[in-house]
Amino acid sequence: MGLYGKLEKDVPIKASASKFHEIFHKRPHHISNVSSDIIHGVNLHEGEWGKVGSIVCWRYFLDGKSRATKEIIEEVDEENNAITFKVIEGHLKEHYEKFRFKIKCIPKEKGSIVHWCLEYEKLHDEIPETHGLLMDLCVKVSKDLDAYLNEGETHKFSLMGRYGKLEIDVPIRAPASKFHEMFHKKPHHISNASSDKIHGVDLHEGEWGQVGSIICWKYFHDGKARIAKEIIEHVDEENNSIAFKVIEGDLTEHYKDFKLTIQCIPKGKGSVVHWILEYEKLHDKIPDSHTLLQFCVEVSKDIDKQLCAY
């Protein structure tokens, strides 16, 4: 009995059941725009959004750490606004043989009830009962989504147009720790590896790699020499992750907020560099920054080439 468990929770919301279900069913990649402090990103790895058998990867913040969990969509019941995700990879597999998230949204006279059910089988009896933290996360995300869904339609579409997140995975041959070290402690060396794109990186305040330190990037993008002054907002050495927030420079001409997160994940004989660009535009007519994302891909490849040359 100690290995198997089930945790359930009802969360009252104001939004309709069908609208809430649609987010988890067909638009889970939008959740990070609404609950960005908890859900850092949702990526489709195989299949199609909302299709049974498709695989999605959730990146989230739990118990003081950045986590990742890969899940397969096991069941969808559109008539009853229900969906089931089964964990197949990630940090939960370190402690659980099986773990499922079941989400069902039930219409009420006014609003709905989101019923969460976490079902699990531990690897052994000594694993502590930490799933309560996950349920707290689920409740918080539900409330964030409800607040979003209850915004006026005009404001909602405006927000969707102004806020954005672009993500991409770049396979490399170099070890994750070596790649991370370049952005963490030696960004001023990147111009040696990618001199046509990165013209220089200078330390303005603090120390290399320390949270709160300010660095200035001089780079060539879209046919122009540009500058971005950024503060190191977050470092996770254990997970080879670092986040930079833009505070001055060319990007602030178009964006109210702009954040770059770089995580390098060991995989097979090499690694995968996961880039996230999160931003809030100054107005809806500014295009999404796909060219900058491609720029990041090319810089990653240049760094990989140099790291593998030694």
C-alpha positions as CSV (number, residue, x, y, z in Angstrom):
1,M,0.0,0.0,0.0
2,G,2.9,2.3,0.6
3,L,4.0,2.2,-3.0
4,Y,0.6,3.2,-4.6
5,G,-1.2,6.4,-4.0
6,K,-3.7,8.9,-5.3
7,L,-4.1,12.6,-4.5
8,E,-7.2,14.5,-5.6
9,K,-8.2,18.2,-5.4
10,D,-11.2,20.3,-6.6
11,V,-10.4,23.9,-7.7
12,P,-13.4,26.2,-8.2
13,I,-13.0,28.6,-11.1
14,K,-15.1,31.2,-12.8
15,A,-14.2,30.2,-16.4
16,S,-16.3,27.7,-18.5
17,A,-15.2,24.1,-18.4
18,S,-14.7,23.9,-22.1
19,K,-12.4,26.9,-22.2
20,F,-10.3,25.6,-19.4
21,H,-10.1,22.1,-20.9
22,E,-9.1,23.6,-24.3
23,I,-5.9,25.1,-22.8
24,F,-4.6,21.8,-21.5
25,H,-5.9,19.9,-24.5
26,K,-4.9,22.0,-27.5
27,R,-2.8,24.9,-26.1
28,P,-0.7,23.8,-23.2
29,H,2.3,25.7,-24.8
30,H,0.4,28.9,-23.9
31,I,0.3,28.2,-20.2
32,S,3.8,29.5,-19.7
33,N,2.6,32.9,-20.9
34,V,0.0,32.9,-18.2
35,S,1.8,31.2,-15.3
36,S,5.4,32.0,-16.2
37,D,6.7,31.9,-12.6
38,I,5.8,28.2,-12.4
39,I,5.6,26.8,-16.0
40,H,8.7,27.8,-17.9
41,G,7.7,26.1,-21.2
42,V,5.8,23.3,-22.9
43,N,7.2,21.7,-26.0
44,L,5.7,19.2,-28.5
45,H,8.2,16.3,-29.0
46,E,6.1,13.9,-31.0
47,G,2.7,13.9,-32.7
48,E,0.2,16.8,-32.6
49,W,-1.1,19.1,-29.9
50,G,-4.1,17.4,-28.2
51,K,-3.8,14.0,-29.9
52,V,-3.6,10.8,-27.9
53,G,-0.1,9.3,-28.1
54,S,1.5,12.6,-28.6
55,I,4.5,13.5,-26.3
56,V,5.0,16.9,-24.6
57,C,7.7,18.1,-22.4
58,W,6.9,20.3,-19.4
59,R,9.5,22.6,-17.9
60,Y,8.5,24.0,-14.5
61,F,9.8,25.3,-11.2
62,L,9.2,23.1,-8.2
63,D,10.7,22.9,-4.7
64,G,13.3,25.6,-5.5
65,K,14.6,24.0,-8.7
66,S,13.9,24.0,-12.4
67,R,12.5,20.6,-13.5
68,A,11.5,18.8,-16.7
69,T,9.0,16.0,-17.3
70,K,8.2,14.3,-20.6
71,E,4.6,13.1,-20.8
72,I,2.4,11.2,-23.2
73,I,-1.2,12.1,-23.8
74,E,-2.9,8.9,-22.7
75,E,-6.5,9.8,-22.9
76,V,-8.8,12.6,-24.0
77,D,-12.5,12.9,-23.4
78,E,-13.7,16.1,-25.1
79,E,-17.3,15.5,-24.1
80,N,-16.4,15.5,-20.4
81,N,-13.5,18.0,-20.7
82,A,-11.0,15.5,-19.4
83,I,-7.4,14.7,-20.3
84,T,-4.8,12.3,-18.9
85,F,-1.0,12.7,-19.1
86,K,1.3,9.8,-18.2
87,V,4.9,10.6,-17.2
88,I,7.5,8.7,-19.3
89,E,10.7,10.7,-18.6
90,G,12.1,13.4,-16.3
91,H,12.6,14.1,-12.7
92,L,9.5,12.3,-11.5
93,K,10.8,9.0,-12.9
94,E,13.7,9.3,-10.4
95,H,11.2,8.5,-7.6
96,Y,8.1,7.0,-9.3
97,E,7.6,3.8,-11.4
98,K,4.3,5.4,-12.6
99,F,2.8,8.9,-12.4
100,R,-0.3,10.2,-14.1
101,F,-2.0,13.6,-14.1
102,K,-5.8,13.5,-14.7
103,I,-7.5,16.8,-15.3
104,K,-11.3,17.1,-15.6
105,C,-13.3,20.3,-15.7
106,I,-16.9,20.0,-14.6
107,P,-19.5,22.7,-15.4
108,K,-21.4,24.2,-12.5
109,E,-24.3,26.7,-12.5
110,K,-21.7,29.5,-12.2
111,G,-18.3,28.6,-13.4
112,S,-16.7,25.2,-13.1
113,I,-14.8,22.8,-10.9
114,V,-11.3,21.6,-12.0
115,H,-10.8,18.1,-10.6
116,W,-7.1,17.2,-10.4
117,C,-6.1,13.6,-9.8
118,L,-2.5,12.5,-9.3
119,E,-2.0,8.8,-9.4
120,Y,1.4,7.2,-8.7
121,E,3.4,4.2,-7.9
122,K,6.7,4.8,-6.0
123,L,9.9,3.0,-6.8
124,H,10.2,2.0,-3.1
125,D,8.7,2.6,0.3
126,E,11.3,5.1,1.5
127,I,10.4,7.8,-1.0
128,P,8.8,10.7,0.9
129,E,5.4,12.0,0.1
130,T,6.5,15.0,-2.0
131,H,3.6,14.9,-4.4
132,G,1.7,17.5,-2.3
133,L,4.0,20.1,-3.7
134,L,3.0,19.1,-7.2
135,M,-0.7,19.4,-6.3
136,D,-0.1,22.9,-5.0
137,L,1.6,23.7,-8.3
138,C,-1.5,22.4,-10.2
139,V,-3.8,24.5,-8.0
140,K,-1.8,27.7,-8.6
141,V,-1.7,27.1,-12.4
142,S,-5.4,26.5,-12.4
143,K,-6.0,29.9,-10.7
144,D,-3.6,31.7,-13.0
145,L,-5.4,30.2,-16.1
146,D,-8.8,31.1,-14.6
147,A,-7.7,34.7,-14.1
148,Y,-6.5,34.8,-17.7
149,L,-9.7,33.3,-19.2
150,N,-11.8,35.8,-17.3
151,E,-10.1,38.8,-18.9
152,G,-12.1,40.7,-21.4
153,E,-11.8,39.3,-24.9
154,T,-10.2,42.5,-26.3
155,H,-7.6,42.7,-23.6
156,K,-7.0,39.0,-23.9
157,F,-6.2,39.2,-27.6
158,S,-4.0,42.2,-27.0
159,L,-2.0,40.3,-24.4
160,M,-1.6,37.4,-26.8
161,G,-0.2,39.7,-29.4
162,R,2.2,41.5,-27.1
163,Y,3.5,38.6,-25.1
164,G,5.6,36.0,-26.7
165,K,7.9,33.0,-26.2
166,L,10.1,31.4,-28.8
167,E,11.9,28.1,-28.0
168,I,14.3,25.8,-29.9
169,D,16.5,22.8,-29.2
170,V,20.0,22.8,-30.8
171,P,21.8,19.4,-30.7
172,I,25.5,19.7,-30.1
173,R,28.5,17.4,-29.6
174,A,30.1,19.2,-26.7
175,P,29.4,18.3,-23.0
176,A,26.6,20.3,-21.4
177,S,28.8,21.5,-18.6
178,K,31.4,22.9,-21.0
179,F,28.8,24.7,-23.1
180,H,27.1,26.2,-20.0
181,E,30.5,27.4,-18.7
182,M,30.9,29.6,-21.8
183,F,27.7,31.6,-21.1
184,H,28.1,31.3,-17.3
185,K,31.7,32.2,-16.6
186,K,33.4,32.9,-20.0
187,P,30.9,34.8,-22.2
188,H,33.8,37.2,-23.1
189,H,35.4,34.2,-24.9
190,I,32.3,33.7,-27.2
191,S,33.5,36.4,-29.6
192,N,36.6,34.2,-30.3
193,A,34.3,31.3,-31.4
194,S,31.7,33.4,-33.2
195,S,33.4,36.6,-34.2
196,D,31.2,37.4,-37.2
197,K,28.1,37.5,-34.8
198,I,29.5,38.4,-31.4
199,H,31.8,41.3,-31.5
200,G,32.5,41.5,-27.8
201,V,31.2,40.9,-24.3
202,D,32.1,43.3,-21.4
203,L,31.5,43.1,-17.7
204,H,30.0,46.4,-16.5
205,E,29.1,45.5,-12.8
206,G,29.7,42.5,-10.5
207,E,31.6,39.4,-11.4
208,W,31.4,37.0,-14.3
209,G,28.7,34.4,-13.7
210,Q,27.2,36.0,-10.6
211,V,23.5,36.7,-10.3
212,G,22.9,40.4,-10.4
213,S,26.0,41.1,-12.5
214,I,25.6,43.3,-15.6
215,I,27.3,42.5,-18.9
216,C,27.1,44.2,-22.3
217,W,26.9,42.2,-25.5
218,K,28.0,43.8,-28.8
219,Y,26.7,41.7,-31.7
220,F,25.7,41.8,-35.4
221,H,22.1,41.0,-36.2
222,D,19.8,41.7,-39.1
223,G,22.6,43.6,-41.0
224,K,23.4,46.0,-38.1
225,A,25.9,46.2,-35.2
226,R,23.8,46.2,-32.0
227,I,24.2,46.4,-28.2
228,A,22.4,44.7,-25.4
229,K,23.1,45.4,-21.7
230,E,21.8,42.5,-19.6
231,I,21.6,41.5,-16.0
232,I,22.2,37.8,-15.0
233,E,18.9,37.0,-13.5
234,H,19.2,33.3,-12.6
235,V,21.9,30.6,-12.6
236,D,21.4,26.9,-12.0
237,E,24.7,25.2,-12.2
238,E,23.3,21.8,-11.4
239,N,21.1,22.0,-14.5
240,N,23.4,24.0,-16.7
241,S,21.0,26.8,-17.0
242,I,21.4,30.6,-17.0
243,A,18.9,33.5,-17.7
244,F,19.7,37.0,-18.9
245,K,17.3,39.9,-18.7
246,V,17.8,42.9,-21.1
247,I,17.9,46.2,-19.3
248,E,19.3,48.5,-22.0
249,G,20.2,48.5,-25.7
250,D,18.6,48.0,-29.1
251,L,16.0,45.5,-28.0
252,T,14.4,48.0,-25.6
253,E,13.4,50.1,-28.6
254,H,10.8,47.4,-29.4
255,Y,10.3,45.4,-26.2
256,K,9.2,46.4,-22.7
257,D,10.7,43.1,-21.4
258,F,13.1,40.6,-23.0
259,K,14.6,37.6,-21.3
260,L,16.9,34.9,-22.7
261,T,17.2,31.5,-20.9
262,I,19.8,29.0,-22.0
263,Q,19.8,25.4,-20.7
264,C,22.2,22.7,-21.9
265,I,20.9,19.2,-21.3
266,P,23.2,16.1,-21.5
267,K,21.9,13.7,-24.2
268,G,23.6,10.6,-25.5
269,K,27.2,11.4,-26.6
270,G,26.5,15.1,-26.7
271,S,23.9,17.6,-25.4
272,V,20.9,19.7,-26.4
273,V,20.9,23.4,-26.0
274,H,17.5,24.7,-25.2
275,W,16.9,28.4,-25.9
276,I,13.9,30.3,-24.6
277,L,13.3,33.9,-25.7
278,E,10.5,35.5,-23.6
279,Y,9.3,39.0,-24.3
280,E,6.6,41.7,-24.0
281,K,6.4,44.0,-27.1
282,L,5.8,47.7,-26.8
283,H,2.9,47.3,-29.2
284,D,1.2,44.6,-31.3
285,K,2.7,45.6,-34.6
286,I,6.3,44.5,-33.6
287,P,7.1,41.2,-35.3
288,D,8.1,38.1,-33.2
289,S,11.9,37.8,-32.9
290,H,12.4,34.6,-35.0
291,T,15.6,36.1,-36.6
292,L,17.1,36.5,-33.1
293,L,16.3,32.9,-32.3
294,Q,18.0,31.7,-35.4
295,F,21.0,33.9,-34.4
296,C,21.2,32.0,-31.1
297,V,21.1,28.7,-33.0
298,E,24.1,29.8,-35.1
299,V,26.1,31.1,-32.1
300,S,25.5,27.7,-30.4
301,K,26.9,25.9,-33.4
302,D,29.9,28.1,-33.5
303,I,30.6,27.5,-29.8
304,D,30.1,23.8,-30.2
305,K,32.6,23.7,-33.1
306,Q,35.2,25.4,-31.0
307,L,34.6,23.3,-27.9
308,C,34.9,20.1,-30.0
309,A,38.1,21.3,-31.6
310,Y,40.1,20.8,-28.4
